[in-house]
Amino acid sequence: MKRTNMAMAALATVASLAAGMGHSAAQAQSSVTLYGLLDTGVDYASDASAGGHSVTRVSSGGMNTSRWGIRGSEDLGGGLKAVYNLEGGILMDTGAADGALFKRQAYVGLEGKYGRLVLGRSFTSVYDTVIRFDPMGFAPFYSWATTGNATGPSKYGMTTGFDNLVKYSGSTGDFKYGVSYGMGEQSTGTGDGARIATAVSYESDGLGLMATWEQVNGNPVAATGRRDEARVFHLGAYYETGKLKFWAAGRGYAMEKGQLATADVKADTYWTGVAYKPVPGTTLTGAVYYMNVKNVAAATDADPLMFVARYRYALSKRTDLYATVAYARAKHGQLVGLSRDDAGFADTQRGAIVGIQHRF
């Protein structure tokens, strides 16, 4: 009951701020859009299983995760409108759903001149910001900007979306800002299982700057009464001039463990990249990602490093062809993988993917 009252109060606040709540006598205008992104290709990865075996396969999401969705709005008058979005992932190689039907987004809310407030499931304010500062644009093949490779004991990454979410986003001039709160919904305490993500960015005349912070709480450990608490921050910048665009950003990750005898988990991730458009329709992108693993036993820190190069050619405004190659390595004989989803089985891995993407 408290949770419901809190949500309704938040929505009422935004509604009251939106241009006096003056409802027009004219009939409300509504819009509904069916949209999607379909991305599939053929990829190769070395050391994809024990014994050094490689794999070649048809994969979904070589440059961006495939998805489909429905979004819409209704003009309520006085500068206020209702907004909603349902979005689910697609595995293009099999046609199966990538998770629950609308696991990517499922929200409804209000938007006015003072910003947007939504309730449900959505990407966090941190994800909305950091993705614009990744030269690879959060490519499943290959980017460590939002999370590390799937091979190590931890991905040392941020949380891309929250369930049970209340999310505000707004802008003032060239500044964008937002805060997302995911309710833990635990009877043991308001903070148990709760998550918060905040972000601010500035983008103007080819220059972009951003800073973010988030905290994700676990549930109490019976033996200690303490909970895991992960804290993540990002700082980043990009600069675009003529045919070139440069990026540089980093993430600090630390998890304080609820088990007193367990060491905290810490790592910093850094990335940089450049994109060059030699002729209209063609983009060449190169990126480097590095992770500095901390607080582990001597000579067990992998400190993985990944190099990526991509060629992208626009057949039209909606359809692109691309080819990407990547190489990753780790120190001290530790395992490393190129993908955020698939593990590697050696201290190096090579990969390549050629694919097509279409947006509708």
Long-range contacts (C-beta under 8 A, 24 or more apart in sequence): 3-183, 3-185, 6-166, 7-119, 7-166, 10-117, 10-166, 11-109, 11-110, 11-117, 11-119, 13-117, 14-110, 14-111, 14-112, 14-114, 14-115, 14-116, 14-117, 14-168, 15-80, 15-110, 15-112, 17-112, 17-113, 17-114, 18-78, 18-79, 18-80, 18-110, 18-112, 18-113, 18-114, 19-78, 19-79, 19-80, 19-112, 19-113, 20-78, 21-78, 21-80, 22-77, 22-78, 23-76, 23-77, 23-78, 24-75, 24-77, 24-78, 26-77, 28-74, 28-75, 28-76, 28-77, 29-74, 29-75, 30-72, 30-73, 30-74, 30-75, 31-72, 31-73, 31-74, 32-70, 32-71, 32-72, 33-70, 33-71, 33-72, 34-68, 34-69, 34-70, 34-360, 35-68, 35-69, 35-70, 35-71, 35-359, 35-360, 36-66, 36-67, 36-68, 36-69, 36-90, 36-359, 36-360, 37-64, 37-65, 37-66, 37-67, 37-68, 37-357, 37-358, 37-359, 37-360, 38-66, 38-90, 38-92, 38-357, 38-358, 38-359, 38-360, 39-63, 39-64, 39-65, 39-66, 39-92, 39-355, 39-356, 39-357, 39-358, 40-66, 40-92, 40-93, 40-355, 40-356, 41-322, 41-353, 41-354, 41-355, 41-356, 42-353, 42-354, 42-355, 43-141, 43-351, 43-352, 43-353, 43-354, 43-355, 44-351, 44-352, 44-353, 45-338, 45-339, 45-342, 45-344, 45-349, 45-350, 45-351, 46-346, 46-348, 46-349, 46-350, 46-351, 47-344, 47-345, 47-346, 47-348, 47-349, 48-342, 48-344, 48-345, 48-349, 49-345, 50-345, 51-345, 52-345, 52-346, 57-93, 58-93, 59-93, 59-141, 59-353, 59-355, 60-90, 60-91, 60-92, 60-93, 60-94, 60-98, 61-92, 61-139, 61-140, 61-141, 62-139, 62-140, 62-141, 62-322, 62-324, 62-353, 62-354, 62-355, 62-357, 63-137, 63-139, 63-141, 63-310, 63-312, 63-320, 63-322, 63-324, 63-355, 63-357, 64-137, 64-138, 64-139, 64-140, 64-357, 65-89, 65-98, 65-138, 65-140, 66-90, 66-91, 66-92, 66-98, 67-98, 67-104, 69-102, 69-104, 69-105, 73-111, 76-110, 79-112, 79-113, 80-110, 80-111, 80-112, 81-110, 81-111, 81-112, 82-108, 82-109, 82-110, 82-111, 83-108, 83-109, 83-110, 83-111, 83-116, 83-118, 84-108, 84-109, 85-118, 85-122, 104-161, 105-161, 107-165, 107-167, 109-167, 114-170, 115-168, 115-169, 115-170, 115-171, 116-167, 116-168, 116-169, 116-170, 117-166, 117-167, 117-168, 118-165, 118-166, 118-167, 119-165, 119-166, 119-167, 120-165, 121-161, 121-162, 121-163, 121-164, 121-165, 122-161, 122-162, 122-165, 122-167, 122-180, 123-160, 123-161, 124-158, 124-159, 124-160, 124-161, 124-162, 124-165, 124-167, 124-180, 124-195, 124-197, 124-214, 125-167, 125-169, 125-177, 125-178, 125-179, 125-180, 125-197, 125-198, 125-199, 125-212, 126-158, 126-159, 126-180, 126-197, 126-198, 126-199, 126-212, 126-213, 126-214, 126-232, 126-234, 127-158, 127-159, 127-160, 127-161, 127-197, 128-169, 128-178, 128-199, 129-176, 129-178, 129-199, 129-200, 129-201, 129-210, 129-212, 129-234, 130-158, 130-199, 130-210, 130-212, 130-234, 130-236, 130-249, 130-251, 132-201, 132-203, 132-208, 132-210, 132-238, 133-208, 133-210, 133-234, 133-236, 133-237, 133-238, 133-247, 133-249, 134-247, 134-249, 134-271, 134-273, 135-245, 135-247, 135-271, 135-272, 135-273, 135-274, 135-275, 135-285, 135-286, 135-287, 136-273, 136-285, 136-287, 136-308, 136-310, 139-310, 139-324, 140-339, 140-340, 140-341, 141-324, 141-326, 141-338, 141-339, 141-351, 141-353, 142-306, 142-308, 142-324, 142-326, 142-328, 142-338, 142-339, 142-351, 143-287, 143-289, 143-308, 143-340, 144-269, 144-271, 144-289, 144-291, 144-306, 144-340, 145-249, 145-251, 145-269, 145-271, 145-289, 146-340, 147-340, 148-267, 148-269, 148-291, 148-304, 148-340, 149-304, 149-306, 149-328, 149-336, 149-337, 149-338, 149-339, 149-340, 149-343, 149-344, 150-337, 150-339, 150-340, 150-341, 150-342, 150-343, 151-302, 151-304, 151-335, 151-336, 151-337, 151-343, 151-344, 152-293, 152-302, 152-304, 152-334, 152-335, 152-336, 154-255, 154-265, 154-267, 155-340, 156-251, 156-253, 156-265, 156-267, 156-269, 156-291, 156-293, 157-232, 157-251, 157-253, 157-269, 157-340, 158-197, 158-212, 158-214, 158-232, 158-234, 158-251, 158-253, 159-195, 159-197, 159-214, 159-216, 159-232, 162-195, 162-197, 174-202, 174-203, 174-204, 175-200, 175-201, 175-202, 176-200, 176-201, 176-202, 176-203, 177-201, 184-217, 184-219, 186-219, 188-219, 188-220, 189-220, 191-217, 191-227, 192-217, 192-218, 192-219, 192-220, 192-227, 193-217, 193-218, 193-219, 206-239, 206-240, 206-241, 207-237, 207-238, 207-239, 207-240, 208-236, 208-237, 208-238, 208-239, 209-236, 209-237, 210-234, 210-235, 210-236, 210-237, 210-249, 211-235, 218-258, 220-258, 221-258, 221-259, 223-259, 224-258, 224-259, 224-260, 226-258, 226-259, 226-260, 227-258, 228-255, 228-256, 228-257, 228-258, 229-255, 229-256, 230-254, 230-255, 230-256, 230-265, 231-255, 231-256, 243-276, 243-277, 243-278, 244-274, 244-275, 244-276, 245-274, 245-275, 246-272, 246-273, 246-274, 247-271, 247-272, 247-273, 247-274, 247-287, 248-272, 263-295, 263-296, 264-295, 265-295, 266-293, 266-294, 266-295, 267-291, 267-292, 267-293, 267-294, 268-292, 268-294, 273-308, 281-313, 281-314, 282-311, 282-312, 282-313, 282-314, 283-310, 283-311, 283-312, 283-314, 284-309, 284-310, 284-311, 284-312, 285-309, 285-310, 285-312, 286-310, 299-332, 300-332, 300-334, 301-331, 301-332, 301-334, 302-330, 302-331, 302-332, 302-334, 302-335, 302-336, 303-330, 303-331, 304-328, 304-329, 304-330, 304-334, 304-336, 305-329, 305-330, 306-338, 318-358, 318-359, 318-360, 319-356, 319-357, 319-358, 319-359, 320-356, 320-357, 320-358, 321-355, 321-356, 322-353, 322-354, 322-355, 322-356, 322-357, 323-352, 323-353, 323-354, 323-355, 324-352, 324-353, 324-354, 325-350, 325-351, 325-352, 326-350, 326-351, 326-352, 327-351
